[in-house]
Amino acid sequence: MGQIVAMKRSNHSSLWKAILKAIPLMKSAAVWSIRNGKTTSFWHHPWLEHDLFLKDNTLQDDPTTLDKSAVADWVDDNGEWDWIKLQDIFPPNILALIAGMEPPKDDLGEDKCIWGLERDGRFRLKSAYKLDADQLDSTGEAFWKELWKWKGPSRTKHFLWLVMHDRLLTNKERVKRKLATDGNCNFCKDTEETTEHILRNYRKTKGIWEKFNAKVTCKDTSLPFKTWMLRNLKDDDHGVDFGLIVWHLWKQRNEECLDGKSFVEKSLLCRIEAWFNIFKMALKNVERSFAPPTVRREELIGWKPPPDGWVQIQSDGSVLSPSGSAAAGGLIRDCLGRCSVAYACNLGVCSITVAELKGAAVGLQIAWDQGHRRVHLNLDSSTAVAIIKNCSDDYHRHGLLAIHVNNLLNRDWDVVVSHVYREGNCTADYLAEFGHSLPFGTHHVDVCNPDLCRWLEYDVLRISQPRSINI
């Protein structure tokens, strides 16, 4: 639980200074994925959902006496959270978050520090850049968000990036780089040649904007230049056309200054109009060529019994909005639809994926304890099925739970994990909803419960519901 202190000195390289500057940013996105819980600080590491620090959410005024405790120190002898200790220290909302976490287990290896901005826990530059962009001022953040969504040509998008960074080689910029001695406009003489002057304020440029007045959503030229650019580029109807006009105005300026060509307004207008048509035609062709043909068929969806000699675990999860209260439920039934056991769990507060995985784990453990060795596990969450089948990555945010489920699957028995549609999982959905009304933990539900019996009968006797499916 120690930490490395990085020092900054004036004689350090620019690279090292940049790395030190990024450390607080990286720390803000680092979270702890619990395994055995022995190296994660219970109070000072973000290991709960929503990345909360427990030191900031305790009912105690001074938790310093517990500073050295690890997450594993808060588990009782049965491997469950020690609620006797916890309930006196935390408010109900924090207790619900702790209940939503799987308790650490000794046989699952060491805890992992993972990248909290990605589901698989792996660092990616894209999410790091987005985190950094969130630190920018609102105008800059909005611009980059809109610019990278802008649907014009890539080279024009790169040009717009230069515009917004004042990187165009105007006379003002050339003087700054000691490439020229006069920063004034070649044609206006008494006005400094800036990016804004060329693309908005130059008298000939104003004439072009008047001709394309319909393409300019924001017509208030008293606004700061970058704000004016942003508001026009983000327009859904004319944003692409606006960007193309800006690009052609710059090209025209280069032709005037470098090639000695005259500014002919009519010629420039025709050229811009032609580009509008060419680009829109190319965009349509690309969309048409990449759009896969959609073939749909209608299929009857309903409960399907397991093969003779097998049992079926139906499991489901539920999360209520906006409280985030989570529950899971499920049942075990044979090929005739008879239910041998039903269960419901109040999971506190967690994500829907965690709820689905916990429901599956409970069902598998019950089936094993009952002596079943040929089992179909049906879940209506494709995400949960994918995590169970493909979670070989030790850095996944839900790695502890996925490893626990896989350890259950790897026992000496036959288990088939399948995704089913919600229409074929109605009884498990009822039990998951029922779990919200129960105390924290797993509870067996009486199989003679009248509501449960009605759902079981409904599953077996009802006519399958049609569903349109992409193939």
C-alpha positions in Angstrom: 0.0 0.0 0.0 3.0 2.3 -0.2 3.4 5.0 -2.8 6.2 6.4 -4.9 6.8 10.1 -4.7 8.0 11.7 -7.9 10.0 14.9 -7.5 10.0 17.8 -10.0 13.2 20.0 -10.5 13.9 22.9 -12.7 16.7 21.1 -14.6 14.5 18.1 -15.5 13.7 17.4 -19.1 10.5 18.6 -20.7 9.4 14.9 -21.1 9.8 14.2 -17.4 8.0 17.4 -16.5 5.1 16.4 -18.8 5.0 12.9 -17.2 4.8 14.5 -13.7 2.0 16.8 -14.8 0.0 13.8 -16.1 0.4 11.7 -12.9 -2.6 13.4 -11.0 -4.7 12.8 -14.1 -3.7 9.2 -14.3 -4.4 8.7 -10.6 -7.9 10.1 -10.9 -8.8 7.3 -13.4 -7.1 4.4 -11.5 -9.3 2.1 -9.5 -8.7 -1.2 -7.7 -10.2 -4.5 -8.7 -10.5 -6.7 -5.7 -9.2 -10.3 -5.7 -7.9 -11.4 -2.2 -8.4 -7.9 -0.8 -5.0 -7.9 1.0 -3.2 -5.1 -0.9 -6.1 -2.7 -1.3 -6.6 -0.1 1.4 -10.1 -0.2 2.7 -10.2 3.5 3.4 -7.9 5.2 0.9 -8.2 3.3 -2.4 -11.2 3.6 -4.9 -12.5 0.1 -5.0 -16.3 0.6 -4.8 -18.7 1.3 -7.6 -18.7 5.0 -8.5 -15.0 5.1 -7.4 -15.8 6.4 -3.9 -13.2 6.7 -1.1 -14.6 5.3 2.1 -12.5 7.7 4.2 -14.8 10.5 2.9 -18.1 8.6 3.6 -17.8 7.3 7.2 -20.0 8.2 10.1 -16.9 8.4 12.3 -15.3 11.7 12.8 -11.8 10.2 12.9 -11.1 6.9 11.1 -7.4 7.2 11.6 -7.2 4.2 13.8 -8.2 2.1 10.9 -5.9 3.6 8.3 -3.8 0.4 7.8 -6.8 -2.0 7.3 -7.1 -3.8 4.0 -10.4 -4.8 2.3 -9.8 -8.4 3.4 -9.9 -7.3 7.0 -13.6 -6.5 6.7 -14.7 -10.0 5.8 -16.0 -12.5 8.5 -15.0 -16.1 9.0 -17.7 -17.3 6.5 -16.2 -15.2 3.7 -19.0 -12.6 3.8 -18.9 -8.9 4.6 -18.7 -8.3 8.3 -22.0 -6.4 8.7 -21.7 -6.2 12.5 -18.6 -4.0 12.1 -19.8 -2.2 9.0 -23.3 -1.1 10.0 -22.0 1.1 12.9 -19.5 3.0 10.7 -21.3 3.7 7.4 -24.7 5.2 6.3 -27.2 3.0 4.5 -26.2 4.2 1.0 -22.6 3.2 1.5 -23.6 -0.1 3.0 -25.7 -0.8 -0.1 -22.6 -0.1 -2.3 -20.5 -2.5 -0.2 -23.3 -5.1 -0.5 -23.1 -4.8 -4.2 -19.4 -5.8 -4.2 -18.3 -9.4 -4.1 -16.3 -10.1 -0.9 -12.6 -10.9 -1.5 -11.5 -14.5 -1.7 -8.0 -15.9 -0.8 -7.7 -18.2 -3.8 -8.1 -15.5 -6.5 -4.6 -13.9 -6.4 -3.5 -10.4 -5.7 -5.6 -7.3 -6.2 -5.2 -5.3 -9.5 -4.9 -1.6 -10.1 -6.8 -1.1 -13.3 -7.8 1.7 -15.7 -11.3 2.7 -14.6 -12.4 4.4 -17.8 -12.5 1.1 -19.8 -14.7 -1.9 -19.1 -11.8 -4.3 -19.5 -9.5 -2.3 -17.2 -6.9 -1.8 -19.9 -5.4 1.6 -20.5 -6.3 3.2 -23.8 -5.1 6.5 -25.2 -8.6 7.5 -26.4 -10.1 7.5 -22.9 -7.1 9.2 -21.4 -7.3 12.0 -24.0 -11.0 12.4 -23.3 -10.2 12.7 -19.6 -7.6 15.3 -20.3 -10.1 17.1 -22.7 -12.6 17.4 -19.8 -10.1 19.6 -18.0 -10.2 22.2 -20.8 -12.3 25.3 -20.8 -15.9 24.8 -22.0 -15.3 26.5 -25.4 -12.3 24.5 -26.2 -13.9 21.2 -25.1 -17.0 21.9 -27.1 -15.0 22.8 -30.2 -13.0 19.5 -30.2 -16.1 17.5 -29.5 -17.8 19.1 -32.5 -14.7 19.1 -34.7 -14.1 15.4 -34.5 -17.7 14.7 -35.2 -17.6 17.1 -38.2 -18.4 15.0 -41.3 -16.4 16.8 -44.0 -13.2 15.6 -45.7 -10.3 14.7 -43.4 -7.8 17.2 -44.9 -10.4 20.0 -44.3 -10.8 18.8 -40.7 -7.0 19.0 -40.3 -7.1 22.5 -41.8 -9.8 23.6 -39.3 -7.5 22.3 -36.5 -4.8 24.7 -37.7 -7.3 27.5 -37.9 -8.4 27.0 -34.3 -4.8 26.9 -33.1 -3.8 30.0 -35.1 -1.2 27.9 -37.0 -2.0 29.3 -40.5 1.0 31.1 -42.0 -0.6 34.5 -42.1 1.7 37.6 -42.3 1.3 38.1 -38.6 2.4 34.5 -37.9 5.3 34.8 -40.4 6.6 37.9 -38.6 6.4 36.0 -35.3 8.6 33.2 -36.9 11.0 35.8 -38.4 10.0 34.8 -41.9 8.8 38.3 -42.8 9.1 41.9 -41.6 5.6 43.2 -42.4 2.6 41.7 -40.7 0.0 43.7 -42.6 -2.4 42.4 -45.2 -1.0 42.5 -48.7 -4.2 44.1 -50.0 -5.5 46.2 -47.2 -2.0 47.5 -46.2 -3.1 49.2 -43.0 -4.7 46.1 -41.4 -2.8 43.2 -39.7 -3.2 40.0 -41.6 -4.6 37.5 -39.1 -6.6 34.3 -39.5 -9.7 36.1 -38.6 -9.0 38.9 -41.1 -8.5 36.4 -44.0 -11.5 34.1 -43.2 -14.1 36.6 -41.9 -13.2 40.3 -42.1 -11.4 40.8 -45.5 -13.7 42.8 -47.8 -13.7 40.2 -50.6 -14.3 37.4 -48.0 -17.3 39.3 -46.7 -18.7 39.2 -50.3 -18.5 35.5 -50.4 -20.2 35.1 -47.0 -23.0 37.3 -48.2 -23.5 35.0 -51.2 -23.6 32.0 -49.0 -25.7 33.7 -46.3 -28.0 30.6 -46.0 -25.0 28.5 -45.0 -24.1 30.7 -42.1 -26.1 29.7 -39.0 -24.5 32.2 -36.7 -24.4 35.6 -38.4 -23.1 37.6 -35.4 -19.6 38.7 -36.5 -19.1 40.6 -33.3 -18.6 37.3 -31.5 -15.0 36.1 -30.9 -13.7 34.4 -34.1 -13.4 30.9 -32.5 -16.9 31.0 -31.0 -18.3 32.1 -34.4 -16.5 29.2 -36.0 -17.8 26.7 -33.5 -21.4 27.7 -33.7 -21.4 27.4 -37.5 -19.5 24.1 -37.7 -21.8 22.4 -35.2 -24.9 23.1 -37.3 -26.4 19.8 -38.5 -27.7 21.2 -41.8 -24.9 23.5 -43.0 -21.9 22.8 -40.8 -20.1 20.8 -43.5 -20.8 23.4 -46.1 -19.5 26.1 -43.8 -16.2 24.3 -43.2 -15.7 23.8 -47.0 -16.3 27.5 -47.6 -13.6 28.4 -45.0 -11.2 26.0 -46.6 -11.7 27.4 -50.1 -11.3 31.0 -48.8 -7.9 30.0 -47.6 -7.0 28.3 -50.8 -8.1 31.4 -52.8 -5.9 33.6 -50.5 -2.9 31.4 -51.3 -3.5 31.6 -55.0 -3.7 35.4 -54.8 -0.5 35.9 -52.7 1.7 33.1 -54.0 0.5 32.4 -57.6 -0.5 36.0 -58.5 -4.0 34.9 -59.6 -6.8 37.4 -59.5 -9.7 37.1 -57.1 -12.7 36.4 -59.4 -15.8 36.1 -57.2 -18.0 34.3 -59.7 -15.3 31.6 -60.3 -14.8 31.0 -56.6 -18.5 30.7 -56.0 -18.8 28.1 -58.8 -15.9 26.2 -57.5 -17.3 26.0 -54.0 -20.8 24.9 -55.3 -19.1 22.2 -57.3 -17.3 20.9 -54.2 -20.6 20.9 -52.3 -22.1 18.6 -54.9 -19.0 16.4 -55.3 -18.7 15.8 -51.6 -22.4 15.0 -51.0 -22.4 12.6 -53.9 -19.2 10.8 -52.6 -20.7 10.7 -49.1 -23.9 9.0 -50.4 -21.8 6.4 -52.4 -19.7 5.6 -49.3 -22.8 5.2 -47.1 -24.4 3.0 -49.7 -21.3 0.8 -50.2 -20.7 0.2 -46.5 -24.3 -0.2 -45.4 -24.9 -4.0 -44.9 -28.1 -5.4 -46.3 -30.6 -5.8 -43.4 -32.3 -9.2 -43.5 -34.9 -9.8 -40.8 -36.9 -12.9 -39.9 -39.6 -13.4 -37.4 -39.0 -16.1 -34.7 -41.3 -17.4 -32.0 -39.6 -16.7 -28.6 -40.6 -18.5 -25.4 -39.4 -20.8 -22.7 -37.6 -23.9 -24.1 -37.1 -26.9 -21.8 -33.6 -28.5 -21.3 -32.8 -31.9 -22.8 -34.0 -35.0 -20.9 -31.6 -35.7 -18.0 -30.5 -32.1 -17.8 -31.7 -29.2 -15.6 -31.9 -25.6 -16.5 -30.9 -22.6 -14.5 -32.8 -19.4 -15.4 -31.2 -16.3 -14.0 -31.8 -12.6 -14.3 -30.7 -9.3 -12.8 -32.6 -6.0 -12.1 -31.5 -2.4 -11.3 -33.9 0.3 -10.4 -33.5 3.8 -11.6 -32.5 6.3 -10.2 -31.7 4.7 -6.9 -29.4 2.1 -8.5 -30.8 -0.6 -6.2 -29.9 -4.0 -7.6 -31.3 -7.5 -7.3 -31.1 -10.9 -9.0 -33.2 -14.0 -9.1 -33.4 -17.4 -10.7 -34.7 -20.9 -10.5 -33.8 -24.5 -11.4 -36.2 -26.6 -13.4 -36.2 -29.9 -15.2 -37.3 -30.8 -18.8 -40.9 -30.9 -17.7 -40.8 -27.4 -16.4 -41.0 -28.5 -12.7 -39.1 -26.1 -10.4 -36.9 -27.7 -7.6 -35.6 -24.4 -6.2 -36.1 -20.7 -6.6 -34.0 -17.8 -5.2 -33.9 -14.0 -5.0 -31.1 -11.7 -3.9 -30.9 -8.1 -2.7 -27.5 -7.0 -4.0 -27.4 -3.5 -2.6 -26.2 -1.0 -5.3 -24.3 -2.3 -8.3 -24.4 -2.3 -12.1 -26.8 -4.4 -14.1 -23.8 -6.5 -15.4 -22.7 -7.3 -11.8 -26.3 -8.2 -10.9 -26.5 -10.6 -13.8 -23.2 -12.3 -12.9 -24.1 -12.6 -9.3 -27.4 -14.2 -10.1 -25.6 -16.7 -12.3 -23.1 -17.5 -9.6 -25.8 -18.1 -7.0 -27.7 -20.4 -9.4 -24.6 -22.4 -10.3 -23.7 -22.9 -6.6 -27.2 -24.1 -5.7 -27.3 -26.5 -8.6 -23.9 -28.0 -7.6 -25.0 -28.3 -4.0 -28.2 -30.2 -5.1 -26.1 -32.7 -7.0 -26.9 -31.7 -10.6 -24.1 -32.4 -13.0 -25.7 -31.6 -16.4 -26.8 -28.0 -16.4 -28.0 -25.4 -18.9 -27.4 -21.8 -17.7 -29.7 -19.4 -19.4 -29.1 -15.6 -19.2 -30.9 -12.8 -21.1 -27.8 -10.5 -20.8 -25.5 -10.9 -23.8 -22.9 -8.8 -22.0 -22.8 -11.2 -19.0 -22.6 -14.2 -21.3 -19.7 -12.7 -23.2 -17.8 -11.9 -19.9 -18.3 -15.4 -18.6 -17.1 -17.0 -21.9 -14.3 -14.6 -22.7 -12.9 -13.3 -19.4 -9.3 -14.4 -19.6 -8.2 -10.8 -18.9 -7.1 -10.4 -15.3 -7.7 -6.7 -15.5 -11.4 -6.7 -16.1 -13.4 -4.4 -13.8 -15.6 -7.3 -12.9 -12.7 -9.8 -12.9 -13.3 -11.1 -9.4 -16.9 -12.0 -10.1 -16.2 -13.4 -13.6 -13.3 -15.6 -12.2 -15.6 -16.8 -9.5 -18.3 -17.9 -12.1 -15.6 -19.5 -14.2 -14.2 -21.4 -11.2 -17.8 -22.8 -10.7 -18.0 -23.7 -14.4 -14.6 -25.5 -14.3 -15.8 -28.1 -11.7 -16.4 -31.7 -12.7 -19.7 -31.2 -14.4 -21.2 -30.3 -17.8 -22.5 -26.7 -18.0 -23.8 -25.0 -21.2 -24.0 -21.2 -21.0 -26.5 -19.7 -23.4 -28.1 -16.3 -24.1 -31.9 -16.3 -24.3 -34.3 -13.5 -25.0 -36.3 -11.8 -22.2 -39.5 -13.4 -23.5 -38.1 -16.8 -22.6 -36.9 -15.8 -19.2 -40.0 -14.3 -17.6 -40.1 -16.3 -14.3 -36.4 -15.3 -13.5 -37.3 -11.7 -14.3 -40.2 -11.9 -11.8 -37.8 -13.3 -9.1 -35.2 -10.6 -9.8 -37.9 -7.9 -9.3 -39.0 -9.7 -6.1 -35.5 -9.5 -4.7 -35.8 -5.7 -4.3 -38.3 -6.3 -1.5 -35.9 -8.5 0.5 -33.0 -7.7 3.0 -29.4 -7.8 1.7 -28.3 -11.3 0.7 -29.6 -14.5 -1.0 -33.0 -15.9 0.0 -34.7 -19.1 -1.1 -38.3 -18.6 -2.4 -41.0 -21.1 -1.6 -41.7 -23.0 -4.8 -45.4 -23.2 -3.8 -45.6 -19.4 -3.7 -48.8 -18.6 -5.7 -47.3 -15.8 -7.8 -44.3 -18.0 -8.7 -46.6 -20.9 -9.6 -48.5 -18.6 -12.0 -45.3 -17.6 -13.7 -44.1 -21.2 -14.0 -47.5 -22.2 -15.5 -47.4 -19.2 -17.8 -43.9 -20.2 -19.1 -44.9 -23.8 -19.9 -48.4 -23.3 -21.3 -48.3 -19.9 -23.1 -47.9 -19.6 -26.9 -44.5 -18.3 -27.9 -44.3 -14.6 -28.7 -43.1 -13.4 -32.1 -40.0 -11.3 -32.3 -38.3 -9.7 -35.3 -34.6 -10.6 -35.4 -31.7 -9.4 -37.6 -29.8 -12.2 -39.4 
